[in-house]
Amino acid sequence: MADYWSLEGALAEETVVLACYNFGASGVGHILAPGLTLADVPAGNKVDTPLWLAVALTRRGMTTISPPEIYQERHRRKLNAGAECCNFKGRSPYFYDVGNKCNEFMQDPSLSAFLSHTYATRYRELVSKGLNPISGEDTLELQSKLSVEELAIFEAGRDSVARVQLWARGARPRSSSISAHPSRKRTLNARGC
């Protein structure tokens, strides 16, 4: 989430976190929590807030962040029991980015260890299935469980296997980028000039 121009970073920061307001906030009650009858958020109230706003307010000491439910102890036990079978795409598509951003402010060493352990466990499966041929149905099932970060790793593995197979057959793989040296040959425009 460090890259300002990253679409994934912007989407990850839209994740809703629970923020406890240390001070009251005037006129934003209906925007942050449509169920609130008051226009103001009273001090001490916990309101679902987009991560980008909660981070900015926490830096100023106006709120304290609580991580989303998937990072709570109950879900940690499930993931520690079998991280390979959990569906991150539906619950938290930016699982690792959001977890790391929340941990910047919470300074919870157990959350850091949990994120590292979960990544290491799921990474083994990604490498194994990404580099070995699996059926189309199995691929779709696996892709439906992966977070955005994991999906990028899986696709990179599949792409590398395809490139190696092309190389082994003697074919030249297509370059994914535009040629660095465009042709200097003049071309005719529509009028023939």
C-alpha positions, -999 to 999 in steps of 0.1 A, spaced: 0 0 0 30 23 -3 25 31 -39 2 62 -43 -8 52 -79 -15 15 -70 -52 6 -77 -48 -24 -53 -34 -1 -26 -64 22 -29 -89 -7 -29 -71 -22 2 -75 11 20 -112 10 15 -115 -19 39 -136 -11 69 -120 -12 103 -135 -5 137 -123 29 150 -129 41 186 -132 79 185 -112 95 213 -129 129 206 -163 137 191 -166 143 154 -191 169 143 -214 163 113 -200 130 101 -223 106 119 -246 100 89 -217 95 65 -197 70 86 -225 51 102 -258 55 83 -276 39 112 -267 67 136 -296 90 144 -272 118 154 -252 139 130 -222 138 153 -201 109 165 -198 112 203 -164 106 220 -158 69 229 -181 56 201 -169 28 179 -177 33 143 -169 13 111 -144 36 93 -125 31 60 -89 22 67 -75 53 50 -95 76 72 -89 56 104 -51 57 97 -51 95 92 -72 100 124 -50 76 144 -19 94 134 -34 126 149 -44 107 180 -81 111 174 -90 74 171 -76 40 180 -79 12 154 -93 -23 160 -85 -47 132 -113 -64 111 -129 -95 124 -107 -119 104 -77 -108 124 -94 -116 158 -83 -145 179 -112 -168 169 -102 -166 132 -65 -169 140 -72 -203 156 -90 -214 125 -63 -202 102 -36 -218 123 -54 -251 122 -56 -251 84 -47 -219 65 -48 -236 31 -85 -241 31 -97 -206 41 -113 -183 16 -96 -149 17 -112 -136 -15 -146 -133 1 -136 -122 36 -106 -100 31 -92 -98 -5 -63 -77 7 -56 -98 38 -19 -91 41 -18 -54 32 -47 -46 56 -32 -67 84 2 -50 80 -13 -15 79 -34 -22 110 -4 -36 128 16 -4 122 -6 13 147 -14 -16 170 22 -28 174 9 -63 181 38 -89 178 13 -118 177 -4 -102 147 29 -100 129 37 -136 137 2 -147 126 5 -129 92 39 -144 86 28 -179 96 -3 -177 74 16 -165 44 43 -192 48 17 -219 51 -3 -207 21 28 -200 0 38 -236 0 5 -246 -15 7 -218 -40 41 -228 -52 31 -264 -54 -1 -259 -73 12 -230 -94 42 -249 -108 24 -282 -113 -3 -288 -139 -38 -291 -123 -72 -293 -139 -92 -262 -149 -118 -269 -122 -92 -272 -95 -75 -240 -107 -108 -221 -105 -115 -235 -71 -81 -224 -58 -83 -190 -74 -116 -184 -57 -99 -187 -23 -68 -166 -28 -63 -130 -17 -51 -105 -43 -15 -108 -32 -16 -146 -34 -33 -146 -67 -5 -125 -82 20 -151 -69 0 -180 -83 -4 -163 -117 33 -155 -118 41 -192 -112 17 -204 -139 32 -178 -163 67 -189 -156 58 -226 -163 42 -216 -196 73 -197 -206 97 -226 -197 75 -249 -218 77 -225 -247 114 -223 -244 118 -261 -242 99 -264 -275 122 -239 -291 95 -212 -295 103 -176 -286 81 -163 -257 62 -131 -264 75 -101 -246 50 -86 -222 64 -51 -226 66 -28 -256 98 -28 -275 123 -3 -260 136 7 -295 107 14 -319 113 13 -356 127 45 -371 112 37 -405 88 64 -416 52 53 -423 26 68 -445 -4 84 -430 -40 82 -443 -34 108 -470 -3 90 -484 22 115 -471 
